[in-house]
Amino acid sequence: MAAFLWNTAKPDPKKGSNLSRIASFCLFIFTATALAAAQTPASAPKSGNEAAANPVAQVRDARSWEYGPFVNWGSGLGNRDNFKFFSTGFELGKVLTPVLHVGILSGQFEYAGNIMPLWQAYTPPPHQQIFTYLGQPFVAPVGGGTYTGVSVTPVIFRWNFLTRSRRLQPWFQAAGGLIYTTHKFPPDELVPHGTPGGTSVFNFSPQGGGGFHYFIRPGRSIDLGVNGEHISSASLGDRNPGVNASIQIQVGYTFWK
């Protein structure tokens, strides 16, 4: 039965190109951020007054903790471009190292994690879809609608680039998380009793991207990030259609201690 469900979906020739696009997009963010940081190499503050006027240098020198709320919005790509995502949560992180000098990539390593008590995916409503099996097409009902759950991202590896800016702290990150939904996600062919068959209520969310903190005053920043995210059950169900690629935009407010 597992093999039957796996082969009913039509192969999507766009998947490879979608992965290439998302990788290229993340690489573009990484390169642009690194070059922006390289244009303004940092110099250490010379006085207490100067440090107080330089919020970026303050958190860099103190290897500060950061914490605060955020809102996340996203859209699927390719064969999932009609999927939309929304989540809100809280993030906690700690700068772990002094400045490491590696040319244009000079900066500090930070470890962080977040939790999203509200995670939602908005998919097309239940509908009929054409599948193929052994070369023969057939029509079957497919689930859909709004999927609600929670998500936790316990592993965020972030690199904070070294910069002279007193307000702007750019960063690049790689992360991995887990999503739990109250119904099996993504929607799939319906089985008796009207529930999606073969997928899973648990999915993994490897991701990577970049962004920046903009300090509005010492110890406070407004944050903007963009991530390319893949959602997959790692075959916990009989079938693993997943969400091959999506773009997630995150806006947050951070306290630094």
VEXMARVEX-527296 format. One record per residue: residue in one letter; x, y, z of N, C-alpha, C in turn. Coordinates in steps of 0.02 Angstrom, whole numbers, padded with zeros to 5 digits, always signed. Layout:
aXYZXYZXYZ...
REM end
This chain:
m+00041-00060+00000+00000+00000+00000+00043+00063+00000a+00099+00062+00039+00143+00119+00041+00170+00135-00028a+00192+00082-00066+00220+00093-00132+00166+00120-00179f+00103+00096-00172+00049+00120-00215+00037+00194-00205l+00034+00216-00140+00022+00287-00127+00079+00330-00151w+00139+00306-00145+00196+00346-00166+00195+00358-00241n+00174+00309-00280+00178+00315-00352+00117+00347-00384t+00064+00362-00345+00005+00391-00375+00015+00464-00395a+00059+00500-00361+00069+00570-00378+00111+00577-00441k+00093+00627-00482+00133+00640-00542+00200+00671-00523p+00254+00651-00555+00319+00682-00540+00317+00755-00560d+00350+00796-00521+00351+00868-00533+00419+00888-00560p+00426+00905-00625+00491+00923-00652+00517+00989-00625k+00474+01027-00590+00495+01092-00566+00533+01088-00500k+00531+01029-00467+00560+01026-00400+00634+01043-00399g+00671+01015-00447+00742+01029-00449+00757+01103-00459s+00719+01134-00505+00730+01204-00518+00709+01247-00459n+00657+01226-00422+00636+01263-00362+00690+01262-00309l+00721+01203-00300+00776+01199-00251+00834+01243-00272s+00847+01245-00337+00901+01287-00362+00886+01360-00350r+00822+01380-00360+00804+01449-00349+00811+01468-00275i+00788+01424-00231+00791+01441-00160+00864+01443-00136a+00906+01397-00162+00977+01398-00143+01010+01461-00170s+00993+01481-00231+01022+01541-00260+01000+01603-00221f+00936+01603-00199+00911+01659-00161+00948+01667-00095c+00956+01611-00059+00992+01612+00005+01065+01632-00006l+01096+01607-00060+01165+01626-00075+01170+01700-00089f+01120+01727-00124+01120+01799-00139+01117+01840-00074i+01072+01819-00027+01067+01854+00037+01133+01851+00074f+01163+01792+00076+01227+01782+00111+01281+01827+00082t+01287+01827+00015+01340+01866-00018+01329+01941-00009a+01266+01963-00018+01252+02034-00011+01264+02058+00060t+01245+02017+00109+01255+02036+00179+01329+02039+00196a+01367+01989+00172+01439+01988+00185+01474+02048+00154l+01455+02065+00092+01486+02122+00059+01468+02187+00094a+01406+02192+00117+01385+02253+00153+01425+02261+00217a+01436+02205+00252+01475+02208+00313+01548+02225+00299a+01574+02199+00243+01644+02211+00226+01658+02283+00207q+01607+02319+00186+01618+02388+00166+01634+02433+00225t+01615+02411+00286+01625+02453+00344+01655+02412+00401p+01721+02398+00397+01752+02358+00450+01748+02393+00518a+01739+02353+00570+01726+02381+00636+01790+02403+00671s+01782+02452+00714+01836+02472+00759+01807+02477+00829a+01844+02456+00879+01818+02453+00947+01805+02523+00974p+01752+02534+01012+01739+02598+01044+01796+02616+01091k+01809+02683+01096+01866+02705+01135+01847+02731+01204s+01782+02739+01217+01761+02765+01281+01694+02737+01301g+01677+02745+01366+01612+02722+01389+01556+02760+01355n+01565+02825+01345+01513+02864+01311+01502+02840+01240e+01557+02825+01206+01551+02801+01137+01515+02733+01135a+01530+02690+01184+01497+02625+01187+01423+02633+01197a+01403+02681+01241+01332+02691+01253+01296+02716+01191a+01332+02750+01147+01302+02776+01086+01305+02727+01028n+01333+02668+01041+01342+02618+00988+01310+02552+01010p+01244+02544+01000+01210+02484+01024+01237+02420+00994v+01259+02421+00930+01286+02361+00899+01350+02339+00935a+01395+02387+00948+01457+02371+00983+01444+02346+01054q+01393+02374+01085+01377+02353+01154+01360+02278+01157v+01315+02255+01114+01296+02184+01117+01352+02140+01091r+01393+02166+01045+01449+02127+01019+01500+02116+01074d+01518+02169+01110+01569+02164+01162+01544+02124+01223a+01479+02129+01238+01451+02095+01296+01432+02023+01281r+01433+02003+01217+01409+01936+01196+01339+01924+01226s+01294+01968+01210+01230+01973+01244+01183+01915+01229w+01135+01906+01275+01076+01866+01262+01027+01909+01222e+00986+01876+01181+00931+01910+01147+00867+01870+01154y+00811+01905+01161+00747+01871+01166+00691+01919+01145g+00638+01891+01117+00583+01933+01096+00534+01897+01051p+00476+01929+01039+00424+01899+00997+00436+01912+00923f+00403+01872+00882+00407+01882+00809+00344+01857+00776v+00334+01879+00714+00279+01857+00671+00310+01833+00606n+00285+01777+00580+00313+01746+00521+00258+01737+00468w+00273+01754+00406+00226+01744+00351+00264+01713+00293g+00232+01666+00257+00267+01633+00202+00221+01611+00147s+00253+01592+00092+00217+01568+00033+00256+01511+00003g+00220+01458-00019+00252+01403-00052+00275+01421-00122l+00319+01379-00150+00345+01390-00217+00328+01329-00261g+00332+01338-00326+00322+01283-00372+00253+01254-00367n+00248+01187-00359+00183+01155-00355+00146+01169-00289r+00178+01207-00244+00146+01227-00181+00136+01303-00179d+00134+01337-00236+00129+01410-00234+00060+01433-00212n+00012+01388-00205-00054+01406-00177-00059+01391-00102f-00003+01374-00071+00001+01365+00002+00026+01430+00033k-00006+01453+00087+00016+01511+00125+00027+01490+00197f+00072+01526+00232+00090+01507+00300+00089+01569+00345f+00070+01558+00408+00073+01610+00459+00091+01579+00526s+00134+01613+00563+00151+01588+00630+00174+01647+00673t+00170+01637+00737+00196+01688+00783+00227+01652+00843g+00279+01682+00870+00314+01647+00924+00363+01691+00961f+00411+01658+00993+00460+01690+01037+00528+01658+01025e+00580+01700+01021+00648+01676+01007+00695+01694+01064l+00743+01650+01077+00795+01660+01127+00862+01640+01098g+00913+01683+01107+00978+01668+01079+01034+01697+01122k+01096+01673+01111+01154+01696+01148+01215+01699+01102v+01247+01757+01101+01310+01764+01064+01364+01727+01103l+01399+01680+01072+01443+01635+01108+01517+01651+01102t+01538+01684+01049+01609+01692+01036+01628+01766+01032p+01692+01781+01043+01717+01847+01025+01718+01854+00949v+01735+01912+00925+01740+01922+00853+01794+01877+00824l+01776+01838+00773+01824+01796+00738+01840+01829+00672h+01904+01841+00659+01924+01878+00600+01940+01830+00543v+01896+01830+00493+01904+01788+00433+01887+01829+00371g+01922+01885+00363+01912+01927+00304+01843+01958+00303i+01811+01955+00245+01745+01985+00237+01691+01947+00277l+01708+01887+00301+01660+01848+00340+01670+01856+00415s+01711+01904+00436+01724+01914+00508+01659+01926+00545g+01655+01897+00605+01595+01906+00645+01594+01862+00706q+01535+01850+00733+01526+01811+00794+01474+01756+00782f+01484+01701+00818+01437+01645+00814+01385+01651+00870e+01322+01640+00852+01267+01642+00899+01226+01578+00894y+01204+01553+00951+01159+01495+00952+01091+01519+00977a+01038+01498+00942+00971+01521+00961+00920+01466+00949g+00859+01478+00971+00803+01434+00959+00738+01473+00965n+00684+01445+00939+00620+01479+00948+00563+01429+00955i+00507+01454+00979+00446+01414+00984+00388+01454+00956m+00345+01421+00917+00287+01452+00886+00224+01416+00910p+00190+01442+00962+00130+01409+00986+00072+01412+00936l+00077+01458+00888+00027+01461+00834+00063+01455+00767w+00050+01400+00732+00076+01388+00665+00018+01367+00621q+00009+01401+00564-00046+01385+00519-00023+01382+00447a-00054+01335+00410-00045+01331+00337-00114+01336+00305y-00118+01377+00253-00181+01387+00218-00174+01356+00148t-00213+01303+00137-00208+01265+00074-00275+01268+00038p-00277+01250-00027-00340+01249-00063-00392+01205-00028p-00456+01221-00034-00507+01180-00001-00509+01109-00030p-00541+01062+00003-00546+00994-00023-00573+00994-00095h-00543+00951-00137-00560+00951-00207-00545+00882-00238q-00565+00874-00300-00550+00813-00338-00485+00823-00376q-00443+00771-00378-00378+00777-00411-00365+00714-00452i-00332+00723-00509-00315+00667-00552-00249+00636-00530f-00248+00571-00519-00188+00533-00503-00177+00481-00558t-00118+00453-00560-00104+00398-00607-00075+00339-00569y-00095+00278-00591-00068+00217-00562-00060+00167-00619l+00003+00142-00627+00020+00097-00682-00002+00125-00749g+00009+00191-00756-00006+00225-00819-00079+00242-00830q-00123+00225-00783-00194+00237-00790-00216+00294-00744p-00249+00345-00772-00272+00400-00730-00335+00381-00692f-00342+00410-00632-00404+00403-00594-00414+00466-00552v-00475+00479-00532-00493+00538-00494-00507+00518-00422a-00478+00556-00374-00489+00541-00303-00496+00607-00265p-00534+00607-00211-00540+00668-00170-00476+00682-00131v-00459+00746-00126-00399+00767-00090-00420+00816-00036g-00389+00811+00023-00404+00855+00078-00377+00925+00066g-00392+00970+00112-00369+01039+00107-00399+01082+00160g-00387+01148+00154-00412+01196+00203-00356+01222+00247t-00373+01243+00307-00326+01272+00354-00300+01219+00402y-00234+01216+00410-00202+01168+00456-00170+01208+00513t-00183+01188+00574-00159+01224+00633-00116+01178+00675g-00064+01208+00704-00020+01169+00747+00029+01213+00785v+00083+01182+00807+00137+01217+00843+00203+01197+00810s+00252+01240+00820+00318+01225+00791+00373+01245+00840v+00426+01207+00842+00484+01224+00882+00546+01217+00839t+00591+01266+00844+00654+01265+00807+00710+01267+00860p+00734+01209+00883+00783+01209+00937+00855+01221+00915v+00866+01221+00850+00934+01229+00824+00936+01285+00773i+00964+01342+00793+00977+01398+00748+01050+01416+00755f+01089+01405+00703+01159+01426+00701+01162+01491+00662r+01181+01545+00696+01180+01612+00665+01249+01643+00667w+01265+01675+00612+01328+01712+00607+01313+01786+00602n+01335+01825+00653+01326+01897+00654+01387+01931+00624f+01379+01963+00567+01436+01993+00532+01463+02054+00569l+01528+02061+00567+01563+02119+00595+01550+02180+00551t+01529+02235+00582+01515+02296+00544+01527+02357+00587r+01542+02413+00557+01553+02475+00593+01487+02510+00609s+01434+02490+00578+01370+02523+00588+01350+02524+00662r+01323+02580+00685+01300+02586+00754+01228+02561+00762r+01193+02549+00707+01122+02531+00710+01107+02462+00679l+01144+02444+00628+01127+02386+00587+01174+02328+00601q+01144+02270+00620+01182+02208+00630+01157+02154+00583p+01191+02142+00526+01169+02089+00479+01190+02020+00503w+01153+01970+00481+01168+01901+00501+01146+01853+00447f+01173+01792+00452+01156+01736+00409+01147+01675+00453q+01100+01630+00436+01088+01574+00481+01068+01510+00443a+01076+01454+00478+01049+01389+00458+01013+01361+00518a+00956+01327+00507+00916+01305+00564+00877+01242+00546g+00851+01210+00598+00809+01151+00589+00756+01148+00642g+00694+01131+00622+00639+01130+00670+00592+01072+00660l+00540+01070+00703+00489+01018+00701+00421+01052+00704i+00374+01028+00662+00306+01054+00660+00258+00998+00678y+00211+01013+00722+00156+00967+00738+00090+01000+00719t+00048+00965+00681-00017+00990+00662-00072+00943+00688t-00130+00971+00700-00185+00932+00728-00214+00884+00676h-00201+00895+00612-00220+00849+00559-00159+00835+00516k-00158+00778+00482-00100+00760+00441-00088+00812+00387f-00025+00833+00380-00005+00886+00334+00054+00862+00293p+00058+00880+00228+00010+00919+00190-00050+00876+00170p-00105+00908+00144-00163+00870+00123-00147+00820+00069d-00180+00763+00071-00166+00708+00025-00232+00674+00007e-00227+00621-00032-00287+00584-00051-00325+00561+00011l-00391+00571+00010-00432+00554+00068-00445+00479+00071v-00447+00454+00132-00464+00384+00145-00533+00384+00178p-00565+00327+00189-00630+00326+00223-00630+00367+00287h-00686+00397+00303-00697+00442+00359-00671+00512+00345g-00648+00525+00283-00632+00594+00263-00568+00622+00290t-00520+00580+00311-00456+00605+00336-00402+00593+00285p-00352+00640+00280-00298+00631+00232-00259+00567+00247g-00241+00530+00196-00207+00467+00207-00133+00471+00190g-00093+00438+00229-00024+00427+00210+00026+00479+00231t+00003+00540+00250+00051+00591+00271+00059+00588+00347s+00079+00643+00380+00097+00639+00450+00078+00703+00487v+00063+00697+00552+00053+00757+00592+00119+00788+00614f+00175+00751+00604+00241+00778+00619+00279+00791+00555n+00309+00850+00549+00351+00868+00492+00413+00904+00517f+00467+00898+00479+00530+00933+00494+00537+00994+00448s+00574+01044+00473+00579+01107+00435+00650+01133+00431p+00695+01100+00393+00761+01128+00382+00755+01193+00343q+00799+01242+00359+00792+01309+00330+00857+01347+00334g+00862+01400+00295+00920+01443+00297+00904+01510+00265g+00938+01562+00288+00925+01628+00260+00966+01682+00294g+00943+01743+00290+00980+01799+00318+00934+01855+00338g+00963+01907+00368+00923+01964+00390+00965+02013+00428f+00932+02055+00468+00969+02104+00507+00928+02126+00568h+00965+02149+00619+00936+02184+00676+00947+02258+00664y+00896+02299+00674+00904+02372+00671+00890+02399+00741f+00942+02427+00772+00937+02450+00841+00905+02519+00843i+00848+02523+00877+00814+02587+00884+00840+02624+00946r+00871+02588+00992+00905+02617+01050+00945+02561+01082p+00989+02577+01130+01029+02524+01161+00985+02470+01191g+01001+02407+01174+00966+02350+01202+00898+02336+01171r+00881+02369+01115+00816+02358+01082+00827+02360+01007s+00798+02311+00972+00805+02310+00899+00741+02285+00866i+00729+02310+00806+00678+02283+00762+00713+02238+00712d+00684+02179+00698+00720+02129+00660+00681+02108+00597l+00718+02096+00544+00688+02072+00482+00731+02015+00456g+00698+01958+00440+00734+01900+00413+00696+01868+00356v+00732+01835+00311+00703+01798+00256+00735+01729+00255n+00693+01676+00256+00717+01607+00256+00688+01568+00199g+00728+01525+00169+00704+01473+00125+00692+01411+00168e+00631+01383+00165+00614+01328+00211+00585+01269+00172h+00605+01209+00192+00580+01146+00164+00541+01110+00219i+00482+01083+00204+00442+01047+00253+00433+00976+00230s+00453+00929+00272+00452+00858+00253+00441+00815+00315s+00404+00759+00306+00392+00713+00362+00448+00662+00369a+00498+00663+00325+00551+00612+00325+00521+00542+00321s+00465+00537+00283+00431+00473+00271+00405+00441+00336l+00382+00482+00383+00350+00454+00443+00282+00424+00424g+00252+00449+00370+00190+00420+00344+00206+00376+00284d+00153+00346+00254+00164+00305+00195+00187+00346+00136r+00169+00409+00136+00186+00453+00079+00213+00518+00106n+00260+00548+00070+00293+00608+00094+00293+00662+00040p+00235+00691+00024+00234+00742-00028+00268+00806-00007g+00263+00825+00057+00298+00883+00084+00282+00948+00049v+00319+00999+00070+00320+01065+00036+00393+01075+00016n+00405+01066-00048+00474+01065-00072+00513+01128-00053a+00481+01185-00061+00515+01248-00046+00464+01302-00032s+00481+01346+00015+00439+01404+00030+00485+01461+00052i+00460+01522+00044+00494+01581+00068+00458+01606+00130q+00495+01616+00185+00466+01638+00248+00496+01706+00268i+00454+01755+00281+00476+01822+00302+00459+01831+00375q+00508+01851+00414+00499+01858+00487+00513+01929+00509v+00468+01956+00550+00476+02022+00580+00471+02014+00656g+00519+02043+00692+00519+02034+00765+00543+02095+00802y+00538+02092+00868+00563+02144+00912+00605+02109+00966t+00668+02133+00974+00715+02097+01016+00740+02140+01074f+00742+02108+01133+00774+02138+01192+00843+02105+01199w+00893+02145+01215+00962+02122+01223+00985+02133+01295k+01013+02080+01325+01038+02085+01394+01108+02055+01400
REM end
